[in-house]
């Protein structure tokens, strides 16, 4: 995703760039804290783990469809709303 698309989605330039976030000196500590708390919520309960897996699949699928659909419509692919 390019900078123009990010700005369009958030309604202006982001307060922090991806480079600033990724190169922050405490990013490893923040990542560990996030994952530790995340696993605390889901550990030990098979139902919650399965729910997490299924919700992840749902998000990935719908994100892929959402990213691809505008390209399909622009290309006029047969079967798409604008492609007949």
N, CA, C and O atoms as a CHARMM CRD file, in Angstrom:
* protein
*
  336
    1    1 UNK  N      0.85600  -1.16700   0.00000 PROA 1      0.00000
    2    1 UNK  CA     0.00000   0.00000   0.00000 PROA 1      0.00000
    3    1 UNK  C      0.90200   1.23100   0.00000 PROA 1      0.00000
    4    1 UNK  O      1.81600   1.34100   0.81800 PROA 1      0.00000
    5    2 UNK  N      0.63900   2.14800  -0.91900 PROA 2      0.00000
    6    2 UNK  CA     1.48400   3.32700  -1.00800 PROA 2      0.00000
    7    2 UNK  C      0.97700   4.43500  -0.07400 PROA 2      0.00000
    8    2 UNK  O     -0.11400   4.34300   0.48800 PROA 2      0.00000
    9    3 UNK  N      1.78300   5.46800   0.07600 PROA 3      0.00000
   10    3 UNK  CA     1.48600   6.56100   1.00400 PROA 3      0.00000
   11    3 UNK  C      0.16600   7.25700   0.66700 PROA 3      0.00000
   12    3 UNK  O     -0.59800   7.61200   1.56400 PROA 3      0.00000
   13    4 UNK  N     -0.10000   7.45000  -0.62400 PROA 4      0.00000
   14    4 UNK  CA    -1.34700   8.12300  -1.03400 PROA 4      0.00000
   15    4 UNK  C     -2.57100   7.31200  -0.60500 PROA 4      0.00000
   16    4 UNK  O     -3.56800   7.88100  -0.16000 PROA 4      0.00000
   17    5 UNK  N     -2.49600   5.99800  -0.73600 PROA 5      0.00000
   18    5 UNK  CA    -3.61700   5.13900  -0.34400 PROA 5      0.00000
   19    5 UNK  C     -3.81600   5.16800   1.17300 PROA 5      0.00000
   20    5 UNK  O     -4.95100   5.19800   1.64900 PROA 5      0.00000
   21    6 UNK  N     -2.72800   5.15800   1.92300 PROA 6      0.00000
   22    6 UNK  CA    -2.82400   5.24400   3.38700 PROA 6      0.00000
   23    6 UNK  C     -3.48900   6.55500   3.78300 PROA 6      0.00000
   24    6 UNK  O     -4.37800   6.56400   4.63400 PROA 6      0.00000
   25    7 UNK  N     -3.07500   7.64900   3.18400 PROA 7      0.00000
   26    7 UNK  CA    -3.65300   8.95700   3.49800 PROA 7      0.00000
   27    7 UNK  C     -5.13200   9.00900   3.13300 PROA 7      0.00000
   28    7 UNK  O     -5.92900   9.60400   3.85800 PROA 7      0.00000
   29    8 UNK  N     -5.50200   8.39400   2.02000 PROA 8      0.00000
   30    8 UNK  CA    -6.91200   8.35200   1.62400 PROA 8      0.00000
   31    8 UNK  C     -7.73300   7.58200   2.65200 PROA 8      0.00000
   32    8 UNK  O     -8.82600   8.01000   3.02200 PROA 8      0.00000
   33    9 UNK  N     -7.21100   6.45100   3.11300 PROA 9      0.00000
   34    9 UNK  CA    -7.94800   5.61800   4.06500 PROA 9      0.00000
   35    9 UNK  C     -8.10900   6.27300   5.43000 PROA 9      0.00000
   36    9 UNK  O     -9.16000   6.14700   6.05700 PROA 9      0.00000
   37   10 UNK  N     -7.07600   6.97200   5.89600 PROA 10     0.00000
   38   10 UNK  CA    -7.14600   7.57400   7.23000 PROA 10     0.00000
   39   10 UNK  C     -7.57900   9.03400   7.20400 PROA 10     0.00000
   40   10 UNK  O     -7.72700   9.65600   8.25600 PROA 10     0.00000
   41   11 UNK  N     -7.78400   9.58700   6.00500 PROA 11     0.00000
   42   11 UNK  CA    -8.28400  10.95300   5.90300 PROA 11     0.00000
   43   11 UNK  C     -7.22700  12.01700   6.05900 PROA 11     0.00000
   44   11 UNK  O     -7.55000  13.16500   6.36800 PROA 11     0.00000
   45   12 UNK  N     -5.97900  11.66800   5.85500 PROA 12     0.00000
   46   12 UNK  CA    -4.87900  12.61800   5.95700 PROA 12     0.00000
   47   12 UNK  C     -3.59300  11.87100   6.23800 PROA 12     0.00000
   48   12 UNK  O     -3.59900  10.64700   6.36800 PROA 12     0.00000
   49   13 UNK  N     -2.49800  12.59100   6.33200 PROA 13     0.00000
   50   13 UNK  CA    -1.23300  11.90100   6.59700 PROA 13     0.00000
   51   13 UNK  C     -1.21600  11.29600   8.00200 PROA 13     0.00000
   52   13 UNK  O     -1.66900  11.93000   8.95400 PROA 13     0.00000
   53   14 UNK  N     -0.69700  10.07600   8.13500 PROA 14     0.00000
   54   14 UNK  CA    -0.61200   9.47400   9.47500 PROA 14     0.00000
   55   14 UNK  C      0.35600  10.25900  10.36300 PROA 14     0.00000
   56   14 UNK  O      1.30500  10.88200   9.88800 PROA 14     0.00000
   57   15 UNK  N      0.08600  10.20900  11.64200 PROA 15     0.00000
   58   15 UNK  CA     0.92100  10.92300  12.60400 PROA 15     0.00000
   59   15 UNK  C      2.32600  10.34600  12.64800 PROA 15     0.00000
   60   15 UNK  O      3.29800  11.08500  12.80200 PROA 15     0.00000
   61   16 UNK  N      2.44200   9.01700  12.51100 PROA 16     0.00000
   62   16 UNK  CA     3.74400   8.34600  12.51100 PROA 16     0.00000
   63   16 UNK  C      3.88500   7.52700  11.23900 PROA 16     0.00000
   64   16 UNK  O      2.92700   6.90100  10.78300 PROA 16     0.00000
   65   17 UNK  N      5.07700   7.53300  10.67300 PROA 17     0.00000
   66   17 UNK  CA     5.30600   6.71500   9.48100 PROA 17     0.00000
   67   17 UNK  C      5.61200   5.28100   9.90200 PROA 17     0.00000
   68   17 UNK  O      5.96500   5.01700  11.05200 PROA 17     0.00000
   69   18 UNK  N      5.47100   4.36800   8.95900 PROA 18     0.00000
   70   18 UNK  CA     5.78200   2.96700   9.22900 PROA 18     0.00000
   71   18 UNK  C      7.23900   2.80800   9.64100 PROA 18     0.00000
   72   18 UNK  O      7.54700   2.01800  10.53200 PROA 18     0.00000
   73   19 UNK  N      8.13800   3.55200   9.00000 PROA 19     0.00000
   74   19 UNK  CA     9.56000   3.47900   9.34800 PROA 19     0.00000
   75   19 UNK  C      9.81500   3.88600  10.79200 PROA 19     0.00000
   76   19 UNK  O     10.62300   3.26200  11.48000 PROA 19     0.00000
   77   20 UNK  N      9.13500   4.92200  11.25200 PROA 20     0.00000
   78   20 UNK  CA     9.30800   5.37700  12.63400 PROA 20     0.00000
   79   20 UNK  C      8.85400   4.28700  13.60700 PROA 20     0.00000
   80   20 UNK  O      9.51000   4.03500  14.61800 PROA 20     0.00000
   81   21 UNK  N      7.73900   3.65100  13.29600 PROA 21     0.00000
   82   21 UNK  CA     7.21000   2.60500  14.17400 PROA 21     0.00000
   83   21 UNK  C      8.12600   1.39200  14.17300 PROA 21     0.00000
   84   21 UNK  O      8.51400   0.90500  15.23500 PROA 21     0.00000
   85   22 UNK  N      8.47500   0.90100  12.99200 PROA 22     0.00000
   86   22 UNK  CA     9.28800  -0.32200  12.87700 PROA 22     0.00000
   87   22 UNK  C     10.67900  -0.13600  13.47000 PROA 22     0.00000
   88   22 UNK  O     11.24700  -1.08300  14.01300 PROA 22     0.00000
   89   23 UNK  N     11.23200   1.06000  13.37700 PROA 23     0.00000
   90   23 UNK  CA    12.59100   1.29200  13.86800 PROA 23     0.00000
   91   23 UNK  C     12.63900   1.84800  15.29000 PROA 23     0.00000
   92   23 UNK  O     13.70200   2.25400  15.75800 PROA 23     0.00000
   93   24 UNK  N     11.50500   1.87000  15.97400 PROA 24     0.00000
   94   24 UNK  CA    11.49400   2.36600  17.34600 PROA 24     0.00000
   95   24 UNK  C     12.35600   1.45200  18.21600 PROA 24     0.00000
   96   24 UNK  O     12.29900   0.23200  18.06200 PROA 24     0.00000
   97   25 UNK  N     13.14600   2.00900  19.11800 PROA 25     0.00000
   98   25 UNK  CA    14.06000   1.17800  19.91900 PROA 25     0.00000
   99   25 UNK  C     13.35400   0.17000  20.83400 PROA 25     0.00000
  100   25 UNK  O     13.96400  -0.82000  21.23900 PROA 25     0.00000
  101   26 UNK  N     12.09300   0.40500  21.16100 PROA 26     0.00000
  102   26 UNK  CA    11.40300  -0.53900  22.05900 PROA 26     0.00000
  103   26 UNK  C     10.32400  -1.35500  21.34400 PROA 26     0.00000
  104   26 UNK  O      9.41700  -1.87900  21.99000 PROA 26     0.00000
  105   27 UNK  N     10.41700  -1.46900  20.00200 PROA 27     0.00000
  106   27 UNK  CA     9.40200  -2.21900  19.26700 PROA 27     0.00000
  107   27 UNK  C      9.38400  -3.69400  19.68600 PROA 27     0.00000
  108   27 UNK  O      8.30900  -4.29000  19.76600 PROA 27     0.00000
  109   28 UNK  N     10.53000  -4.28400  19.95000 PROA 28     0.00000
  110   28 UNK  CA    10.57400  -5.69600  20.36300 PROA 28     0.00000
  111   28 UNK  C      9.86000  -5.88400  21.70200 PROA 28     0.00000
  112   28 UNK  O      9.15000  -6.87100  21.89400 PROA 28     0.00000
  113   29 UNK  N     10.04300  -4.95000  22.61800 PROA 29     0.00000
  114   29 UNK  CA     9.36700  -5.01000  23.91200 PROA 29     0.00000
  115   29 UNK  C      7.85100  -4.86100  23.73800 PROA 29     0.00000
  116   29 UNK  O      7.07700  -5.57600  24.37600 PROA 29     0.00000
  117   30 UNK  N      7.43900  -3.94700  22.89000 PROA 30     0.00000
  118   30 UNK  CA     6.01300  -3.74100  22.63400 PROA 30     0.00000
  119   30 UNK  C      5.39800  -4.97800  21.98200 PROA 30     0.00000
  120   30 UNK  O      4.29600  -5.38800  22.34700 PROA 30     0.00000
  121   31 UNK  N      6.10400  -5.57300  21.02000 PROA 31     0.00000
  122   31 UNK  CA     5.60400  -6.77600  20.35300 PROA 31     0.00000
  123   31 UNK  C      5.43900  -7.91400  21.35500 PROA 31     0.00000
  124   31 UNK  O      4.42800  -8.61600  21.34200 PROA 31     0.00000
  125   32 UNK  N      6.43300  -8.09500  22.22300 PROA 32     0.00000
  126   32 UNK  CA     6.36500  -9.16300  23.23200 PROA 32     0.00000
  127   32 UNK  C      5.20000  -8.93300  24.19200 PROA 32     0.00000
  128   32 UNK  O      4.47800  -9.87400  24.52300 PROA 32     0.00000
  129   33 UNK  N      5.01300  -7.69800  24.64000 PROA 33     0.00000
  130   33 UNK  CA     3.90900  -7.39700  25.55800 PROA 33     0.00000
  131   33 UNK  C      2.56500  -7.67200  24.88400 PROA 33     0.00000
  132   33 UNK  O      1.66300  -8.24200  25.49800 PROA 33     0.00000
  133   34 UNK  N      2.43800  -7.26900  23.62900 PROA 34     0.00000
  134   34 UNK  CA     1.18900  -7.50400  22.89600 PROA 34     0.00000
  135   34 UNK  C      0.90900  -9.00400  22.76500 PROA 34     0.00000
  136   34 UNK  O     -0.19800  -9.45800  23.05400 PROA 34     0.00000
  137   35 UNK  N      1.89400  -9.75600  22.33900 PROA 35     0.00000
  138   35 UNK  CA     1.68900 -11.19800  22.14200 PROA 35     0.00000
  139   35 UNK  C      1.43300 -11.90000  23.46400 PROA 35     0.00000
  140   35 UNK  O      0.57700 -12.78200  23.53300 PROA 35     0.00000
  141   36 UNK  N      2.14900 -11.53200  24.50900 PROA 36     0.00000
  142   36 UNK  CA     1.92100 -12.13900  25.82900 PROA 36     0.00000
  143   36 UNK  C      0.48700 -11.90900  26.30600 PROA 36     0.00000
  144   36 UNK  O     -0.16300 -12.84300  26.77600 PROA 36     0.00000
  145   37 UNK  N     -0.00900 -10.68000  26.18900 PROA 37     0.00000
  146   37 UNK  CA    -1.38700 -10.38800  26.62100 PROA 37     0.00000
  147   37 UNK  C     -2.41100 -11.08300  25.73100 PROA 37     0.00000
  148   37 UNK  O     -3.43700 -11.56400  26.21100 PROA 37     0.00000
  149   38 UNK  N     -2.12600 -11.13400  24.43800 PROA 38     0.00000
  150   38 UNK  CA    -3.00900 -11.79400  23.49000 PROA 38     0.00000
  151   38 UNK  C     -3.12500 -13.28100  23.82900 PROA 38     0.00000
  152   38 UNK  O     -4.22700 -13.82900  23.85600 PROA 38     0.00000
  153   39 UNK  N     -1.99900 -13.92300  24.08300 PROA 39     0.00000
  154   39 UNK  CA    -2.01000 -15.34700  24.41100 PROA 39     0.00000
  155   39 UNK  C     -2.65600 -15.61400  25.75900 PROA 39     0.00000
  156   39 UNK  O     -3.25200 -16.67100  25.96600 PROA 39     0.00000
  157   40 UNK  N     -2.54200 -14.66600  26.67600 PROA 40     0.00000
  158   40 UNK  CA    -3.20300 -14.79900  27.97900 PROA 40     0.00000
  159   40 UNK  C     -4.71100 -14.95600  27.81000 PROA 40     0.00000
  160   40 UNK  O     -5.34600 -15.74000  28.51600 PROA 40     0.00000
  161   41 UNK  N     -5.26700 -14.21700  26.88400 PROA 41     0.00000
  162   41 UNK  CA    -6.71200 -14.25400  26.64500 PROA 41     0.00000
  163   41 UNK  C     -7.13400 -15.60000  26.08200 PROA 41     0.00000
  164   41 UNK  O     -8.15200 -16.15200  26.49700 PROA 41     0.00000
  165   42 UNK  N     -6.35900 -16.13900  25.13400 PROA 42     0.00000
  166   42 UNK  CA    -6.78300 -17.32400  24.40100 PROA 42     0.00000
  167   42 UNK  C     -6.20500 -18.63800  24.90000 PROA 42     0.00000
  168   42 UNK  O     -6.69400 -19.69600  24.50400 PROA 42     0.00000
  169   43 UNK  N     -5.19200 -18.61900  25.74600 PROA 43     0.00000
  170   43 UNK  CA    -4.53700 -19.86800  26.12700 PROA 43     0.00000
  171   43 UNK  C     -5.43300 -20.74600  26.98300 PROA 43     0.00000
  172   43 UNK  O     -6.16900 -20.26700  27.84600 PROA 43     0.00000
  173   44 UNK  N     -5.35100 -22.04500  26.72100 PROA 44     0.00000
  174   44 UNK  CA    -6.03700 -23.01500  27.55700 PROA 44     0.00000
  175   44 UNK  C     -7.49000 -23.28000  27.22500 PROA 44     0.00000
  176   44 UNK  O     -8.06600 -24.22000  27.77400 PROA 44     0.00000
  177   45 UNK  N     -8.10900 -22.50700  26.36000 PROA 45     0.00000
  178   45 UNK  CA    -9.51300 -22.71600  26.04100 PROA 45     0.00000
  179   45 UNK  C     -9.64300 -23.08300  24.57100 PROA 45     0.00000
  180   45 UNK  O     -9.52700 -22.21200  23.70800 PROA 45     0.00000
  181   46 UNK  N     -9.88400 -24.36400  24.26900 PROA 46     0.00000
  182   46 UNK  CA    -9.96200 -24.79900  22.86500 PROA 46     0.00000
  183   46 UNK  C    -11.01100 -24.03300  22.05300 PROA 46     0.00000
  184   46 UNK  O    -10.79100 -23.75800  20.87300 PROA 46     0.00000
  185   47 UNK  N    -12.13100 -23.69000  22.65800 PROA 47     0.00000
  186   47 UNK  CA   -13.16400 -22.94700  21.93500 PROA 47     0.00000
  187   47 UNK  C    -12.64500 -21.57900  21.50300 PROA 47     0.00000
  188   47 UNK  O    -12.84800 -21.17200  20.35900 PROA 47     0.00000
  189   48 UNK  N    -11.97500 -20.86700  22.41400 PROA 48     0.00000
  190   48 UNK  CA   -11.46300 -19.53700  22.07700 PROA 48     0.00000
  191   48 UNK  C    -10.35600 -19.61800  21.02800 PROA 48     0.00000
  192   48 UNK  O    -10.25700 -18.75100  20.16000 PROA 48     0.00000
  193   49 UNK  N     -9.52400 -20.65800  21.10700 PROA 49     0.00000
  194   49 UNK  CA    -8.47500 -20.82400  20.10700 PROA 49     0.00000
  195   49 UNK  C     -9.09800 -21.06400  18.73600 PROA 49     0.00000
  196   49 UNK  O     -8.67000 -20.47600  17.74300 PROA 49     0.00000
  197   50 UNK  N    -10.11100 -21.93000  18.68500 PROA 50     0.00000
  198   50 UNK  CA   -10.79200 -22.19800  17.41300 PROA 50     0.00000
  199   50 UNK  C    -11.48200 -20.93200  16.88700 PROA 50     0.00000
  200   50 UNK  O    -11.45600 -20.65600  15.68800 PROA 50     0.00000
  201   51 UNK  N    -12.08900 -20.18000  17.78400 PROA 51     0.00000
  202   51 UNK  CA   -12.72700 -18.92700  17.40000 PROA 51     0.00000
  203   51 UNK  C    -11.70100 -17.95400  16.81900 PROA 51     0.00000
  204   51 UNK  O    -11.97500 -17.27600  15.82900 PROA 51     0.00000
  205   52 UNK  N    -10.53900 -17.88900  17.42700 PROA 52     0.00000
  206   52 UNK  CA    -9.46600 -17.02700  16.93100 PROA 52     0.00000
  207   52 UNK  C     -9.04700 -17.45200  15.52900 PROA 52     0.00000
  208   52 UNK  O     -8.88400 -16.60500  14.65100 PROA 52     0.00000
  209   53 UNK  N     -8.87200 -18.74300  15.31200 PROA 53     0.00000
  210   53 UNK  CA    -8.47200 -19.24800  13.99700 PROA 53     0.00000
  211   53 UNK  C     -9.52500 -18.89400  12.94800 PROA 53     0.00000
  212   53 UNK  O     -9.19600 -18.39200  11.87200 PROA 53     0.00000
  213   54 UNK  N    -10.78300 -19.15800  13.26700 PROA 54     0.00000
  214   54 UNK  CA   -11.85800 -18.88700  12.30800 PROA 54     0.00000
  215   54 UNK  C    -12.00900 -17.38900  12.02800 PROA 54     0.00000
  216   54 UNK  O    -12.24300 -16.99500  10.88500 PROA 54     0.00000
  217   55 UNK  N    -11.87800 -16.56600  13.04500 PROA 55     0.00000
  218   55 UNK  CA   -11.99300 -15.12500  12.81400 PROA 55     0.00000
  219   55 UNK  C    -10.81600 -14.62200  11.98000 PROA 55     0.00000
  220   55 UNK  O    -10.97400 -13.70700  11.17200 PROA 55     0.00000
  221   56 UNK  N     -9.64600 -15.21100  12.17000 PROA 56     0.00000
  222   56 UNK  CA    -8.49400 -14.85800  11.33800 PROA 56     0.00000
  223   56 UNK  C     -8.73500 -15.20500   9.88100 PROA 56     0.00000
  224   56 UNK  O     -8.43200 -14.41500   8.98700 PROA 56     0.00000
  225   57 UNK  N     -9.28300 -16.39400   9.64400 PROA 57     0.00000
  226   57 UNK  CA    -9.61100 -16.79100   8.26500 PROA 57     0.00000
  227   57 UNK  C    -10.62500 -15.83700   7.65300 PROA 57     0.00000
  228   57 UNK  O    -10.49700 -15.45000   6.49200 PROA 57     0.00000
  229   58 UNK  N    -11.62600 -15.46000   8.42700 PROA 58     0.00000
  230   58 UNK  CA   -12.66600 -14.54400   7.95600 PROA 58     0.00000
  231   58 UNK  C    -12.05300 -13.21300   7.53600 PROA 58     0.00000
  232   58 UNK  O    -12.35100 -12.69700   6.45900 PROA 58     0.00000
  233   59 UNK  N    -11.20000 -12.66200   8.38800 PROA 59     0.00000
  234   59 UNK  CA   -10.57000 -11.36700   8.10500 PROA 59     0.00000
  235   59 UNK  C     -9.68000 -11.45300   6.87000 PROA 59     0.00000
  236   59 UNK  O     -9.73200 -10.57300   6.01100 PROA 59     0.00000
  237   60 UNK  N     -8.86800 -12.49900   6.76900 PROA 60     0.00000
  238   60 UNK  CA    -7.96900 -12.63800   5.62000 PROA 60     0.00000
  239   60 UNK  C     -8.77500 -12.75300   4.33000 PROA 60     0.00000
  240   60 UNK  O     -8.46200 -12.08900   3.34100 PROA 60     0.00000
  241   61 UNK  N     -9.81000 -13.59200   4.33500 PROA 61     0.00000
  242   61 UNK  CA   -10.62700 -13.78100   3.13600 PROA 61     0.00000
  243   61 UNK  C    -11.28700 -12.47300   2.70300 PROA 61     0.00000
  244   61 UNK  O    -11.19600 -12.08000   1.54000 PROA 61     0.00000
  245   62 UNK  N    -11.94700 -11.80600   3.64100 PROA 62     0.00000
  246   62 UNK  CA   -12.66500 -10.58900   3.28300 PROA 62     0.00000
  247   62 UNK  C    -11.72500  -9.43600   2.94700 PROA 62     0.00000
  248   62 UNK  O    -12.07600  -8.57000   2.14500 PROA 62     0.00000
  249   63 UNK  N    -10.55800  -9.41100   3.53400 PROA 63     0.00000
  250   63 UNK  CA    -9.57200  -8.40100   3.14800 PROA 63     0.00000
  251   63 UNK  C     -9.11500  -8.63700   1.72100 PROA 63     0.00000
  252   63 UNK  O     -9.00600  -7.69300   0.93800 PROA 63     0.00000
  253   64 UNK  N     -8.84500  -9.89300   1.37600 PROA 64     0.00000
  254   64 UNK  CA    -8.41100 -10.21300   0.01300 PROA 64     0.00000
  255   64 UNK  C     -9.49100  -9.85500  -0.99800 PROA 64     0.00000
  256   64 UNK  O     -9.19500  -9.28800  -2.05000 PROA 64     0.00000
  257   65 UNK  N    -10.72100 -10.17600  -0.69100 PROA 65     0.00000
  258   65 UNK  CA   -11.83000  -9.84100  -1.58600 PROA 65     0.00000
  259   65 UNK  C    -11.95300  -8.32300  -1.71900 PROA 65     0.00000
  260   65 UNK  O    -12.13800  -7.80600  -2.82100 PROA 65     0.00000
  261   66 UNK  N    -11.85000  -7.62200  -0.61000 PROA 66     0.00000
  262   66 UNK  CA   -11.96700  -6.16300  -0.62900 PROA 66     0.00000
  263   66 UNK  C    -10.86400  -5.49600  -1.42200 PROA 66     0.00000
  264   66 UNK  O    -11.09700  -4.48500  -2.08300 PROA 66     0.00000
  265   67 UNK  N     -9.66300  -6.05100  -1.36500 PROA 67     0.00000
  266   67 UNK  CA    -8.55700  -5.47600  -2.12700 PROA 67     0.00000
  267   67 UNK  C     -8.67400  -5.79600  -3.60900 PROA 67     0.00000
  268   67 UNK  O     -8.29900  -4.98100  -4.45100 PROA 67     0.00000
  269   68 UNK  N     -9.19000  -6.97000  -3.93200 PROA 68     0.00000
  270   68 UNK  CA    -9.24400  -7.42400  -5.31700 PROA 68     0.00000
  271   68 UNK  C    -10.45100  -6.86300  -6.07300 PROA 68     0.00000
  272   68 UNK  O    -10.34600  -6.58900  -7.26900 PROA 68     0.00000
  273   69 UNK  N    -11.57800  -6.69000  -5.41300 PROA 69     0.00000
  274   69 UNK  CA   -12.81100  -6.30200  -6.08300 PROA 69     0.00000
  275   69 UNK  C    -12.69100  -5.00700  -6.89600 PROA 69     0.00000
  276   69 UNK  O    -13.13800  -4.98100  -8.04300 PROA 69     0.00000
  277   70 UNK  N    -12.11100  -3.93900  -6.35500 PROA 70     0.00000
  278   70 UNK  CA   -12.00100  -2.71400  -7.17300 PROA 70     0.00000
  279   70 UNK  C    -11.18700  -2.93400  -8.44300 PROA 70     0.00000
  280   70 UNK  O    -11.49900  -2.34800  -9.48000 PROA 70     0.00000
  281   71 UNK  N    -10.15000  -3.76600  -8.38300 PROA 71     0.00000
  282   71 UNK  CA    -9.33700  -4.04700  -9.57000 PROA 71     0.00000
  283   71 UNK  C    -10.14200  -4.82600 -10.59300 PROA 71     0.00000
  284   71 UNK  O    -10.03100  -4.57700 -11.79400 PROA 71     0.00000
  285   72 UNK  N    -10.94600  -5.76100 -10.13100 PROA 72     0.00000
  286   72 UNK  CA   -11.77600  -6.55400 -11.03600 PROA 72     0.00000
  287   72 UNK  C    -12.78000  -5.63700 -11.72800 PROA 72     0.00000
  288   72 UNK  O    -12.98700  -5.73500 -12.93700 PROA 72     0.00000
  289   73 UNK  N    -13.39300  -4.75900 -10.97000 PROA 73     0.00000
  290   73 UNK  CA   -14.38700  -3.84600 -11.54900 PROA 73     0.00000
  291   73 UNK  C    -13.74400  -2.91200 -12.56600 PROA 73     0.00000
  292   73 UNK  O    -14.31300  -2.66400 -13.62900 PROA 73     0.00000
  293   74 UNK  N    -12.54900  -2.38600 -12.24300 PROA 74     0.00000
  294   74 UNK  CA   -11.86100  -1.47900 -13.16700 PROA 74     0.00000
  295   74 UNK  C    -11.47200  -2.19500 -14.45900 PROA 74     0.00000
  296   74 UNK  O    -11.51500  -1.60700 -15.53900 PROA 74     0.00000
  297   75 UNK  N    -11.09500  -3.45700 -14.34000 PROA 75     0.00000
  298   75 UNK  CA   -10.64100  -4.21300 -15.50700 PROA 75     0.00000
  299   75 UNK  C    -11.80600  -4.65700 -16.38700 PROA 75     0.00000
  300   75 UNK  O    -11.60000  -5.04400 -17.53700 PROA 75     0.00000
  301   76 UNK  N    -13.03800  -4.60500 -15.85200 PROA 76     0.00000
  302   76 UNK  CA   -14.18800  -5.04400 -16.62500 PROA 76     0.00000
  303   76 UNK  C    -14.18500  -6.53700 -16.87000 PROA 76     0.00000
  304   76 UNK  O    -14.58800  -7.00000 -17.93700 PROA 76     0.00000
  305   77 UNK  N    -13.73300  -7.28700 -15.88800 PROA 77     0.00000
  306   77 UNK  CA   -13.68900  -8.73800 -15.99600 PROA 77     0.00000
  307   77 UNK  C    -15.09200  -9.30200 -16.18700 PROA 77     0.00000
  308   77 UNK  O    -16.01800  -8.89900 -15.48400 PROA 77     0.00000
  309   78 UNK  N    -15.26400 -10.23900 -17.13900 PROA 78     0.00000
  310   78 UNK  CA   -16.58700 -10.85800 -17.31200 PROA 78     0.00000
  311   78 UNK  C    -17.10600 -11.41100 -15.99800 PROA 78     0.00000
  312   78 UNK  O    -16.38600 -12.06800 -15.24600 PROA 78     0.00000
  313   79 UNK  N    -18.36000 -11.13100 -15.74700 PROA 79     0.00000
  314   79 UNK  CA   -18.97900 -11.58100 -14.49700 PROA 79     0.00000
  315   79 UNK  C    -18.94300 -10.53600 -13.40700 PROA 79     0.00000
  316   79 UNK  O    -19.64100 -10.65900 -12.40100 PROA 79     0.00000
  317   80 UNK  N    -18.12400  -9.49200 -13.59900 PROA 80     0.00000
  318   80 UNK  CA   -18.09900  -8.42900 -12.60300 PROA 80     0.00000
  319   80 UNK  C    -19.22900  -7.45700 -12.90700 PROA 80     0.00000
  320   80 UNK  O    -19.75300  -7.45400 -14.02100 PROA 80     0.00000
  321   81 UNK  N    -19.61500  -6.63100 -11.93500 PROA 81     0.00000
  322   81 UNK  CA   -20.73800  -5.70600 -12.13700 PROA 81     0.00000
  323   81 UNK  C    -20.58800  -4.80200 -13.36300 PROA 81     0.00000
  324   81 UNK  O    -21.58800  -4.47600 -14.00200 PROA 81     0.00000
  325   82 UNK  N    -19.36600  -4.38900 -13.70600 PROA 82     0.00000
  326   82 UNK  CA   -19.21100  -3.49100 -14.84900 PROA 82     0.00000
  327   82 UNK  C    -18.72900  -4.21200 -16.09400 PROA 82     0.00000
  328   82 UNK  O    -18.63800  -3.61600 -17.16800 PROA 82     0.00000
  329   83 UNK  N    -18.41700  -5.51100 -15.95100 PROA 83     0.00000
  330   83 UNK  CA   -17.83400  -6.22300 -17.07900 PROA 83     0.00000
  331   83 UNK  C    -18.77200  -7.13500 -17.82800 PROA 83     0.00000
  332   83 UNK  O    -18.38600  -7.72100 -18.84000 PROA 83     0.00000
  333   84 UNK  N    -20.01300  -7.27000 -17.35000 PROA 84     0.00000
  334   84 UNK  CA   -21.00500  -8.05700 -18.06100 PROA 84     0.00000
  335   84 UNK  C    -20.73800  -9.47200 -17.98500 PROA 84     0.00000
  336   84 UNK  O    -21.49000 -10.27300 -18.53900 PROA 84     0.00000
